[in-house]
Amino acid sequence: AEKKAEKLLFEVGLSGRKNHLPSELSGGERQRVAVARALVNNPSLILADEPTGNLDPANSLMIGKLLFSMAEKYGKTLVLVTHDRKLAAGGDVCYEIKDGTLEKVNLCGEPEGAE
């Protein structure tokens, strides 16, 4: 388990911070740890609820890329809930809740079938 955790920390760029407490990590580093932690037990499905909600734009972009790349690399399904359309646009399929109804959208912006 320790070897697998070390490998995942390396992959998210935090191998040099493995002995640090959460209070010693930045928000972006904590989110990268969360990505590694989400993968450590080899789940089929990764659920991410507002994974970049409290991050600055640079860290948001980095975490988004990391989530999508790790899901692809390890063959996982990623379900991402976000208000960030740029982040959501990285997905294969996007849905939006409008007036209490779930609607499929193209590129997380245009309703399905819109031109």
CNS distance restraints for C-alpha pairs under 8 A (distance, minus, plus):
assign (resid   1 and name CA) (resid   5 and name CA) 6.15 0.50 0.50
assign (resid   2 and name CA) (resid   6 and name CA) 6.09 0.50 0.50
assign (resid   3 and name CA) (resid   7 and name CA) 6.14 0.50 0.50
assign (resid   4 and name CA) (resid   8 and name CA) 6.26 0.50 0.50
assign (resid   4 and name CA) (resid  40 and name CA) 6.83 0.50 0.50
assign (resid   5 and name CA) (resid   9 and name CA) 6.12 0.50 0.50
assign (resid   5 and name CA) (resid  36 and name CA) 7.40 0.50 0.50
assign (resid   5 and name CA) (resid  37 and name CA) 7.81 0.50 0.50
assign (resid   5 and name CA) (resid  40 and name CA) 6.33 0.50 0.50
assign (resid   6 and name CA) (resid  10 and name CA) 6.14 0.50 0.50
assign (resid   6 and name CA) (resid  15 and name CA) 6.58 0.50 0.50
assign (resid   6 and name CA) (resid  18 and name CA) 7.73 0.50 0.50
assign (resid   7 and name CA) (resid  11 and name CA) 6.27 0.50 0.50
assign (resid   7 and name CA) (resid  15 and name CA) 7.98 0.50 0.50
assign (resid   8 and name CA) (resid  12 and name CA) 6.31 0.50 0.50
assign (resid   8 and name CA) (resid  36 and name CA) 5.36 0.50 0.50
assign (resid   8 and name CA) (resid  39 and name CA) 7.85 0.50 0.50
assign (resid   8 and name CA) (resid  40 and name CA) 7.33 0.50 0.50
assign (resid   9 and name CA) (resid  13 and name CA) 6.17 0.50 0.50
assign (resid   9 and name CA) (resid  14 and name CA) 5.01 0.50 0.50
assign (resid   9 and name CA) (resid  15 and name CA) 5.05 0.50 0.50
assign (resid   9 and name CA) (resid  18 and name CA) 7.31 0.50 0.50
assign (resid   9 and name CA) (resid  33 and name CA) 6.99 0.50 0.50
assign (resid   9 and name CA) (resid  36 and name CA) 6.21 0.50 0.50
assign (resid  10 and name CA) (resid  14 and name CA) 5.52 0.50 0.50
assign (resid  10 and name CA) (resid  15 and name CA) 4.52 0.50 0.50
assign (resid  12 and name CA) (resid  32 and name CA) 5.92 0.50 0.50
assign (resid  12 and name CA) (resid  33 and name CA) 7.47 0.50 0.50
assign (resid  12 and name CA) (resid  35 and name CA) 7.80 0.50 0.50
assign (resid  12 and name CA) (resid  36 and name CA) 6.87 0.50 0.50
assign (resid  12 and name CA) (resid  66 and name CA) 7.40 0.50 0.50
assign (resid  14 and name CA) (resid  18 and name CA) 6.61 0.50 0.50
assign (resid  14 and name CA) (resid  29 and name CA) 7.46 0.50 0.50
assign (resid  14 and name CA) (resid  32 and name CA) 7.83 0.50 0.50
assign (resid  14 and name CA) (resid  33 and name CA) 7.76 0.50 0.50
assign (resid  20 and name CA) (resid  24 and name CA) 6.01 0.50 0.50
assign (resid  20 and name CA) (resid  25 and name CA) 7.15 0.50 0.50
assign (resid  21 and name CA) (resid  25 and name CA) 6.96 0.50 0.50
assign (resid  22 and name CA) (resid  30 and name CA) 6.84 0.50 0.50
assign (resid  25 and name CA) (resid  29 and name CA) 5.66 0.50 0.50
assign (resid  25 and name CA) (resid  30 and name CA) 6.07 0.50 0.50
assign (resid  26 and name CA) (resid  30 and name CA) 6.18 0.50 0.50
assign (resid  27 and name CA) (resid  31 and name CA) 6.30 0.50 0.50
assign (resid  27 and name CA) (resid  54 and name CA) 7.63 0.50 0.50
assign (resid  27 and name CA) (resid  55 and name CA) 6.56 0.50 0.50
assign (resid  28 and name CA) (resid  32 and name CA) 6.30 0.50 0.50
assign (resid  28 and name CA) (resid  55 and name CA) 6.63 0.50 0.50
assign (resid  28 and name CA) (resid  59 and name CA) 5.59 0.50 0.50
assign (resid  28 and name CA) (resid  60 and name CA) 7.82 0.50 0.50
assign (resid  28 and name CA) (resid  63 and name CA) 7.40 0.50 0.50
assign (resid  29 and name CA) (resid  33 and name CA) 6.25 0.50 0.50
assign (resid  30 and name CA) (resid  34 and name CA) 6.24 0.50 0.50
assign (resid  31 and name CA) (resid  35 and name CA) 6.38 0.50 0.50
assign (resid  31 and name CA) (resid  51 and name CA) 7.15 0.50 0.50
assign (resid  31 and name CA) (resid  52 and name CA) 7.90 0.50 0.50
assign (resid  31 and name CA) (resid  63 and name CA) 7.08 0.50 0.50
assign (resid  32 and name CA) (resid  36 and name CA) 6.40 0.50 0.50
assign (resid  32 and name CA) (resid  63 and name CA) 6.76 0.50 0.50
assign (resid  32 and name CA) (resid  66 and name CA) 7.96 0.50 0.50
assign (resid  33 and name CA) (resid  37 and name CA) 5.98 0.50 0.50
assign (resid  34 and name CA) (resid  38 and name CA) 5.99 0.50 0.50
assign (resid  35 and name CA) (resid  39 and name CA) 6.54 0.50 0.50
assign (resid  35 and name CA) (resid  66 and name CA) 7.95 0.50 0.50
assign (resid  35 and name CA) (resid  67 and name CA) 6.75 0.50 0.50
assign (resid  36 and name CA) (resid  40 and name CA) 6.18 0.50 0.50
assign (resid  37 and name CA) (resid  41 and name CA) 7.86 0.50 0.50
assign (resid  38 and name CA) (resid  43 and name CA) 7.70 0.50 0.50
assign (resid  38 and name CA) (resid  46 and name CA) 6.75 0.50 0.50
assign (resid  39 and name CA) (resid  43 and name CA) 6.44 0.50 0.50
assign (resid  39 and name CA) (resid  46 and name CA) 7.80 0.50 0.50
assign (resid  43 and name CA) (resid  76 and name CA) 7.38 0.50 0.50
assign (resid  44 and name CA) (resid  75 and name CA) 7.97 0.50 0.50
assign (resid  44 and name CA) (resid  76 and name CA) 5.36 0.50 0.50
assign (resid  44 and name CA) (resid  77 and name CA) 6.35 0.50 0.50
assign (resid  45 and name CA) (resid  76 and name CA) 5.79 0.50 0.50
assign (resid  45 and name CA) (resid  77 and name CA) 4.83 0.50 0.50
assign (resid  45 and name CA) (resid  78 and name CA) 5.99 0.50 0.50
assign (resid  45 and name CA) (resid  79 and name CA) 7.42 0.50 0.50
assign (resid  46 and name CA) (resid  71 and name CA) 7.83 0.50 0.50
assign (resid  46 and name CA) (resid  76 and name CA) 6.89 0.50 0.50
assign (resid  46 and name CA) (resid  77 and name CA) 6.11 0.50 0.50
assign (resid  46 and name CA) (resid  78 and name CA) 4.81 0.50 0.50
assign (resid  46 and name CA) (resid  79 and name CA) 6.15 0.50 0.50
assign (resid  47 and name CA) (resid  78 and name CA) 6.13 0.50 0.50
assign (resid  47 and name CA) (resid  79 and name CA) 4.98 0.50 0.50
assign (resid  47 and name CA) (resid  80 and name CA) 6.14 0.50 0.50
assign (resid  48 and name CA) (resid  78 and name CA) 7.43 0.50 0.50
assign (resid  48 and name CA) (resid  79 and name CA) 6.19 0.50 0.50
assign (resid  48 and name CA) (resid  80 and name CA) 4.79 0.50 0.50
assign (resid  48 and name CA) (resid  81 and name CA) 6.24 0.50 0.50
assign (resid  49 and name CA) (resid  80 and name CA) 6.01 0.50 0.50
assign (resid  49 and name CA) (resid  81 and name CA) 4.81 0.50 0.50
assign (resid  49 and name CA) (resid  82 and name CA) 6.60 0.50 0.50
assign (resid  50 and name CA) (resid  80 and name CA) 7.34 0.50 0.50
assign (resid  50 and name CA) (resid  81 and name CA) 5.63 0.50 0.50
assign (resid  50 and name CA) (resid  82 and name CA) 4.81 0.50 0.50
assign (resid  50 and name CA) (resid  83 and name CA) 7.43 0.50 0.50
assign (resid  51 and name CA) (resid  63 and name CA) 7.67 0.50 0.50
assign (resid  51 and name CA) (resid  64 and name CA) 7.99 0.50 0.50
assign (resid  51 and name CA) (resid  82 and name CA) 7.59 0.50 0.50
assign (resid  52 and name CA) (resid  59 and name CA) 7.71 0.50 0.50
assign (resid  52 and name CA) (resid  60 and name CA) 5.02 0.50 0.50
assign (resid  52 and name CA) (resid  63 and name CA) 6.90 0.50 0.50
assign (resid  52 and name CA) (resid  64 and name CA) 7.43 0.50 0.50
assign (resid  53 and name CA) (resid  60 and name CA) 7.86 0.50 0.50
assign (resid  53 and name CA) (resid  82 and name CA) 7.73 0.50 0.50
assign (resid  55 and name CA) (resid  59 and name CA) 5.86 0.50 0.50
assign (resid  55 and name CA) (resid  60 and name CA) 5.56 0.50 0.50
assign (resid  56 and name CA) (resid  60 and name CA) 5.99 0.50 0.50
assign (resid  57 and name CA) (resid  61 and name CA) 6.17 0.50 0.50
assign (resid  58 and name CA) (resid  62 and name CA) 6.35 0.50 0.50
assign (resid  59 and name CA) (resid  63 and name CA) 6.01 0.50 0.50
assign (resid  60 and name CA) (resid  64 and name CA) 6.06 0.50 0.50
assign (resid  61 and name CA) (resid  65 and name CA) 6.21 0.50 0.50
assign (resid  61 and name CA) (resid  87 and name CA) 7.48 0.50 0.50
assign (resid  62 and name CA) (resid  66 and name CA) 6.08 0.50 0.50
assign (resid  63 and name CA) (resid  67 and name CA) 6.07 0.50 0.50
assign (resid  64 and name CA) (resid  68 and name CA) 6.33 0.50 0.50
assign (resid  64 and name CA) (resid  87 and name CA) 6.09 0.50 0.50
assign (resid  65 and name CA) (resid  69 and name CA) 5.96 0.50 0.50
assign (resid  66 and name CA) (resid  70 and name CA) 5.89 0.50 0.50
assign (resid  67 and name CA) (resid  71 and name CA) 6.08 0.50 0.50
assign (resid  67 and name CA) (resid  78 and name CA) 7.99 0.50 0.50
assign (resid  68 and name CA) (resid  72 and name CA) 6.18 0.50 0.50
assign (resid  68 and name CA) (resid  78 and name CA) 7.52 0.50 0.50
assign (resid  68 and name CA) (resid  90 and name CA) 7.43 0.50 0.50
assign (resid  68 and name CA) (resid  91 and name CA) 7.84 0.50 0.50
assign (resid  69 and name CA) (resid  73 and name CA) 5.94 0.50 0.50
assign (resid  70 and name CA) (resid  74 and name CA) 6.00 0.50 0.50
assign (resid  71 and name CA) (resid  75 and name CA) 5.73 0.50 0.50
assign (resid  71 and name CA) (resid  76 and name CA) 4.67 0.50 0.50
assign (resid  71 and name CA) (resid  77 and name CA) 6.43 0.50 0.50
assign (resid  71 and name CA) (resid  78 and name CA) 6.32 0.50 0.50
assign (resid  72 and name CA) (resid  76 and name CA) 6.31 0.50 0.50
assign (resid  80 and name CA) (resid  88 and name CA) 7.34 0.50 0.50
assign (resid  81 and name CA) (resid  88 and name CA) 7.91 0.50 0.50
assign (resid  82 and name CA) (resid  87 and name CA) 7.56 0.50 0.50
assign (resid  82 and name CA) (resid  88 and name CA) 6.74 0.50 0.50
assign (resid  83 and name CA) (resid  88 and name CA) 7.97 0.50 0.50
assign (resid  84 and name CA) (resid  88 and name CA) 6.24 0.50 0.50
assign (resid  85 and name CA) (resid  89 and name CA) 5.91 0.50 0.50
assign (resid  85 and name CA) (resid 108 and name CA) 6.06 0.50 0.50
assign (resid  85 and name CA) (resid 109 and name CA) 7.29 0.50 0.50
assign (resid  86 and name CA) (resid  90 and name CA) 7.16 0.50 0.50
assign (resid  87 and name CA) (resid  91 and name CA) 7.94 0.50 0.50
assign (resid  88 and name CA) (resid  94 and name CA) 6.92 0.50 0.50
assign (resid  88 and name CA) (resid 107 and name CA) 7.90 0.50 0.50
assign (resid  88 and name CA) (resid 108 and name CA) 6.30 0.50 0.50
assign (resid  89 and name CA) (resid  94 and name CA) 7.39 0.50 0.50
assign (resid  89 and name CA) (resid 107 and name CA) 5.16 0.50 0.50
assign (resid  89 and name CA) (resid 108 and name CA) 5.50 0.50 0.50
assign (resid  93 and name CA) (resid 104 and name CA) 7.57 0.50 0.50
assign (resid  93 and name CA) (resid 105 and name CA) 7.72 0.50 0.50
assign (resid  93 and name CA) (resid 106 and name CA) 7.65 0.50 0.50
assign (resid  93 and name CA) (resid 107 and name CA) 7.92 0.50 0.50
assign (resid  94 and name CA) (resid 104 and name CA) 5.87 0.50 0.50
assign (resid  94 and name CA) (resid 105 and name CA) 5.54 0.50 0.50
assign (resid  94 and name CA) (resid 106 and name CA) 6.74 0.50 0.50
assign (resid  94 and name CA) (resid 107 and name CA) 6.83 0.50 0.50
assign (resid  94 and name CA) (resid 108 and name CA) 5.41 0.50 0.50
assign (resid  95 and name CA) (resid 102 and name CA) 6.36 0.50 0.50
assign (resid  95 and name CA) (resid 103 and name CA) 5.32 0.50 0.50
assign (resid  95 and name CA) (resid 104 and name CA) 4.29 0.50 0.50
assign (resid  95 and name CA) (resid 105 and name CA) 5.49 0.50 0.50
assign (resid  95 and name CA) (resid 108 and name CA) 6.91 0.50 0.50
assign (resid  96 and name CA) (resid 102 and name CA) 5.67 0.50 0.50
assign (resid  96 and name CA) (resid 103 and name CA) 5.25 0.50 0.50
assign (resid  96 and name CA) (resid 104 and name CA) 6.38 0.50 0.50
assign (resid  96 and name CA) (resid 105 and name CA) 6.72 0.50 0.50
assign (resid  96 and name CA) (resid 108 and name CA) 7.42 0.50 0.50
assign (resid  97 and name CA) (resid 101 and name CA) 5.34 0.50 0.50
assign (resid  97 and name CA) (resid 102 and name CA) 4.53 0.50 0.50
assign (resid  97 and name CA) (resid 103 and name CA) 6.17 0.50 0.50
assign (resid  98 and name CA) (resid 102 and name CA) 6.44 0.50 0.50
assign (resid  98 and name CA) (resid 103 and name CA) 7.04 0.50 0.50
assign (resid 103 and name CA) (resid 111 and name CA) 7.34 0.50 0.50
assign (resid 103 and name CA) (resid 112 and name CA) 7.84 0.50 0.50
assign (resid 104 and name CA) (resid 111 and name CA) 6.65 0.50 0.50
assign (resid 104 and name CA) (resid 112 and name CA) 5.87 0.50 0.50
assign (resid 105 and name CA) (resid 109 and name CA) 6.21 0.50 0.50
assign (resid 105 and name CA) (resid 110 and name CA) 5.51 0.50 0.50
assign (resid 105 and name CA) (resid 111 and name CA) 4.43 0.50 0.50
assign (resid 105 and name CA) (resid 112 and name CA) 4.76 0.50 0.50
assign (resid 106 and name CA) (resid 110 and name CA) 5.24 0.50 0.50
assign (resid 106 and name CA) (resid 111 and name CA) 6.11 0.50 0.50
assign (resid 106 and name CA) (resid 112 and name CA) 5.60 0.50 0.50
assign (resid 110 and name CA) (resid 114 and name CA) 6.12 0.50 0.50
assign (resid 110 and name CA) (resid 115 and name CA) 7.80 0.50 0.50
